[in-house]
Amino acid sequence: MLRFLTAGESHGAGLVAILEGIPAGVRLSEALIRQDLARRQTGYGRGGRMKIETDYAVLQSGVRHGETLGSPIAVLIENRDHSTGKGPDGKPWTHTMSKEAVDGEVTPIRRLRPGHADTPGAAKYATQDARDILERSSARESAARVAVGAVCRAFLAPFGVEIRSHVVNIGGVRAPATAPEQVDWERVEASPVRCADDAASEAVVAAIDAARAKGTSLGGVFEVVATGLPIGIGDHIQWDRKLSTALSAAIGSMNAVKGVEFGGGFAEADLPGHEAQDVIKPVEEWERGADGAWARPWPRRTNNAGGLEGGMTTGEPLVLRAAVKPIATMINPLPSVDLATGEVSQAHYERSDITFVPACGVIGEAMTAFALAGAMLDKFGGDRIDETLRNWRAYMATVGPVAASPAHGG
Ligand SMILES: Cc1cc2nc3c(=O)[nH]c(=O)nc-3n(C[C@H](O)[C@H](O)[C@H](O)COP(=O)(O)O)c2cc1C
């Protein structure tokens, strides 16, 4: 079983992640993880925090001479802001977030911020300082998830699985609909808002500027595309073994995500049945790889299912989208109430992004990588990556129609 935990507060000393279940022999380096951490930090509309941090995950365990050992992989990401920065009350974070009891006052956050974990968290944990809640619920934690996702991506690479994301909508400004195989991924990486269309990128940047000028914020939609997946990953036999379950949970667990859809998603509800399903191509149209096995067995004419049927991969690209709500902390704060008195006040303001949808796409890639790596390991097992690859190759030789298999000379 592949699993991970994270620890760490937004302005504490740092973030920790432990990932267990990656086989031995996977090539891994801090530089590789850094690439994804840097991608999470980009995006027009991010706030001051991203200028302070240059996220770097130090591998603490589980790797030797550039390869995983099969033991738990632990990473540590320092919060630079902790040692160098000051909070909104002007006091250093080392004071506000001190592990030890401190002399002198620590300013509590009592002006609850609607849209954050502050209110249910403070009620549930019976605290008079919402910082006890917001420090952990902050999306700073997503840096640890991205580090975990980078490791999962390294595991998936030898199977030819690639995971990418792009922004399709920010604040209602939409990129033109593009089939996943036609997305120009280089353009996405070069775009300040991770959008594949130049005109849409410009319009989105203008929308972010307008939102900043109004003191408000913007949400949006990102799309994740995973290619190279074998058919039959996941399972139909139990609700908690479906890949769709793992992906929904992984993406739905992200801060600010309010909706997840696969393939045609909610638009499928409007289609007649004949247009919604993905017809299978006859075997004469299939392609073989260099080893003689089917390159992509049971291919489809369309991919409305987004690469999932019955909770299993079809072998077509996996396509999922997630909607994220606009950021709750705004320069023009929302009306709120005081945690101690219940009296009217304005929500607490702490340095904040205008939008974060491009970063959400990168976090979505990481969570997708985790869910896919787990499902691949459930199917193929293996203590060392060579064993996993052997099992995968043997399986791929069996998944075509029996009469057309290489063993039958088909
Ligand atoms: C990458 C990323 C960055 C975020 N940055 C901010 C931010 O700067 N300010 C803010 O108020 N919320 C931000 N959020 C959203 C909050 O973390 C989140 O909406 C909030 O904690 C409440 O959780 P919920 O939306 O899941 O209910 C960010 C979320 C993500 C994924």
The ligand as an SDF file (V2000), in Angstrom:
LIG
                    3D

 31 33  0  0  0  0  0  0  0  0999 V2000
   -2.0330   26.7730   -3.7890 C   0  0  0  0  0  0  0  0  0  0  0  0
   -3.0490   27.4120   -2.9090 C   0  0  0  0  0  0  0  0  0  0  0  0
   -2.8180   28.6840   -2.4470 C   0  0  0  0  0  0  0  0  0  0  0  0
   -3.7590   29.3130   -1.6340 C   0  0  0  0  0  0  0  0  0  0  0  0
   -3.5140   30.5920   -1.2260 N   0  0  0  0  0  0  0  0  0  0  0  0
   -4.4450   31.2160   -0.4860 C   0  0  0  0  0  0  0  0  0  0  0  0
   -4.2280   32.5490   -0.0710 C   0  0  0  0  0  0  0  0  0  0  0  0
   -3.1970   33.1670   -0.3770 O   0  0  0  0  0  0  0  0  0  0  0  0
   -5.1820   33.1390    0.6770 N   0  0  0  0  0  0  0  0  0  0  0  0
   -6.3420   32.4990    1.0140 C   0  0  0  0  0  0  0  0  0  0  0  0
   -7.1750   33.0880    1.6680 O   0  0  0  0  0  0  0  0  0  0  0  0
   -6.5790   31.2330    0.6440 N   0  0  0  0  0  0  0  0  0  0  0  0
   -5.6610   30.5780   -0.0990 C   0  0  0  0  0  0  0  0  0  0  0  0
   -5.8920   29.3030   -0.4850 N   0  0  0  0  0  0  0  0  0  0  0  0
   -7.1710   28.6610   -0.1570 C   0  0  0  0  0  0  0  0  0  0  0  0
   -7.2730   28.1860    1.2520 C   0  0  0  0  0  0  0  0  0  0  0  0
   -6.1410   27.4130    1.5920 O   0  0  0  0  0  0  0  0  0  0  0  0
   -8.5680   27.3720    1.4540 C   0  0  0  0  0  0  0  0  0  0  0  0
   -9.5730   27.8060    0.6040 O   0  0  0  0  0  0  0  0  0  0  0  0
   -9.0650   27.5460    2.8400 C   0  0  0  0  0  0  0  0  0  0  0  0
   -8.0920   27.1120    3.7600 O   0  0  0  0  0  0  0  0  0  0  0  0
  -10.3850   26.8630    3.1450 C   0  0  0  0  0  0  0  0  0  0  0  0
  -10.4080   25.5350    2.7380 O   0  0  0  0  0  0  0  0  0  0  0  0
  -11.5680   25.0060    1.7820 P   0  0  0  0  0  0  0  0  0  0  0  0
  -11.6550   25.9690    0.6580 O   0  0  0  0  0  0  0  0  0  0  0  0
  -11.0570   23.7050    1.3510 O   0  0  0  0  0  0  0  0  0  0  0  0
  -12.8300   24.9470    2.5560 O   0  0  0  0  0  0  0  0  0  0  0  0
   -4.9540   28.6440   -1.2640 C   0  0  0  0  0  0  0  0  0  0  0  0
   -5.1720   27.3270   -1.7100 C   0  0  0  0  0  0  0  0  0  0  0  0
   -4.2400   26.7200   -2.5370 C   0  0  0  0  0  0  0  0  0  0  0  0
   -4.5150   25.3210   -3.0190 C   0  0  0  0  0  0  0  0  0  0  0  0
  1  2  1  0
  2  3  1  0
  2 30  2  0
  3  4  2  0
  4  5  1  0
  4 28  1  0
  5  6  2  0
  6  7  1  0
  6 13  1  0
  7  8  2  0
  7  9  1  0
  9 10  1  0
 10 11  2  0
 10 12  1  0
 12 13  2  0
 13 14  1  0
 14 15  1  0
 14 28  1  0
 15 16  1  0
 16 17  1  0
 16 18  1  0
 18 19  1  0
 18 20  1  0
 20 21  1  0
 20 22  1  0
 22 23  1  0
 23 24  1  0
 24 25  2  0
 24 26  1  0
 24 27  1  0
 28 29  2  0
 29 30  1  0
 30 31  1  0
M  END
$$$$
